[in-house]
Amino acid sequence: MEELVSLNMYAFLMAFLRAGSALMVMPGFTSSYVNTQVRLSVALALAVVLMPVIAPHLPPQPTQTVLFIQYILSEIVVGLFIGLIIQIIFTALNLAGFIASQAIGFGNAQIFDPATQNQSVVVETFLSIIALTVIFLTDLHHLMIGAIVDSYILMPVSVSLPWGDMADHLARTFNKAFIIGFKIGSPFIAFTIIFYCGIGLVSRLMPQLNIFFLSLPLQIYLGLGLLFITTPVMIVWFTRHFEDGINRLLN
């Protein structure tokens, strides 16, 4: 009985360290409106479910303290890596929201973003909340949990971490997120170019017109109309990018 309890606690600890550290930085779970008790409860429940699955694949419980500490640190690093990759994938929408805010004229209108726990522009916060809602409504958060489960196949507990591959994947994810965010916000880039070119032509044709007094309300009305039209397409495009990014992480 003592050996069984010791083995179960060892498997539970290995599962809890990786799952708990990943949930600390994953989008949605790390939001300010998810309190610490809920986050801890989800991590504990996930560790209990994973414990019988990963127990047969775990190395023997180390007797040396240094090796045991090495396993603990390795599990924490892997969990943080998985959560950070998913968080970087999510930032693509933040870039698109920032581009849209600048195009509409809301660049200085900031509000607290519960998803990132920082001050951000209104449109960025609006898109982040919609994206989180769609992720949990469409069960895409199951992919985030699946990434934790499948990581035991890619990076077992006793194997040394592939630091080079992890750094390469992190850089590729940054690059992909920037490109996708730029593409999602591309309608507002085109809107900015067309709008300011039109305002410049009007200013040249009618020098007596106070163009600055006219341009800002027009920019806001047209920009909000464009946001109303393109928001569903932006969210659909983002969810596809989110799903593909997690699948690349698992592969």
Rosetta blueprint (number, residue, H / E / L):
1 M L
2 E H
3 E H
4 L H
5 V H
6 S H
7 L H
8 N H
9 M H
10 Y H
11 A H
12 F H
13 L H
14 M H
15 A H
16 F H
17 L H
18 R H
19 A H
20 G H
21 S H
22 A H
23 L H
24 M H
25 V H
26 M L
27 P L
28 G L
29 F L
30 T L
31 S L
32 S L
33 Y L
34 V L
35 N L
36 T H
37 Q H
38 V H
39 R H
40 L H
41 S H
42 V H
43 A H
44 L H
45 A H
46 L H
47 A H
48 V H
49 V H
50 L H
51 M H
52 P H
53 V H
54 I H
55 A H
56 P H
57 H H
58 L L
59 P L
60 P L
61 Q L
62 P L
63 T L
64 Q L
65 T H
66 V H
67 L H
68 F H
69 I H
70 Q H
71 Y H
72 I H
73 L H
74 S H
75 E H
76 I H
77 V H
78 V H
79 G H
80 L H
81 F H
82 I H
83 G H
84 L H
85 I H
86 I H
87 Q H
88 I H
89 I H
90 F H
91 T H
92 A H
93 L H
94 N H
95 L H
96 A H
97 G H
98 F H
99 I H
100 A H
101 S H
102 Q H
103 A H
104 I H
105 G L
106 F L
107 G L
108 N L
109 A L
110 Q E
111 I E
112 F E
113 D E
114 P L
115 A L
116 T L
117 Q L
118 N E
119 Q E
120 S E
121 V E
122 V H
123 V H
124 E H
125 T H
126 F H
127 L H
128 S H
129 I H
130 I H
131 A H
132 L H
133 T H
134 V H
135 I H
136 F H
137 L H
138 T L
139 D L
140 L L
141 H H
142 H H
143 L H
144 M H
145 I H
146 G H
147 A H
148 I H
149 V H
150 D H
151 S H
152 Y H
153 I H
154 L H
155 M L
156 P L
157 V L
158 S L
159 V L
160 S L
161 L L
162 P L
163 W H
164 G H
165 D H
166 M H
167 A H
168 D H
169 H H
170 L H
171 A H
172 R H
173 T H
174 F H
175 N H
176 K H
177 A H
178 F H
179 I H
180 I H
181 G H
182 F H
183 K H
184 I H
185 G L
186 S H
187 P H
188 F H
189 I H
190 A H
191 F H
192 T H
193 I H
194 I H
195 F H
196 Y H
197 C H
198 G H
199 I H
200 G H
201 L H
202 V H
203 S H
204 R H
205 L H
206 M L
207 P L
208 Q L
209 L L
210 N L
211 I H
212 F H
213 F H
214 L H
215 S H
216 L H
217 P H
218 L H
219 Q H
220 I H
221 Y H
222 L H
223 G H
224 L H
225 G H
226 L H
227 L H
228 F H
229 I H
230 T H
231 T H
232 P H
233 V H
234 M H
235 I H
236 V H
237 W H
238 F H
239 T H
240 R H
241 H H
242 F H
243 E H
244 D H
245 G H
246 I H
247 N H
248 R H
249 L H
250 L H
251 N L
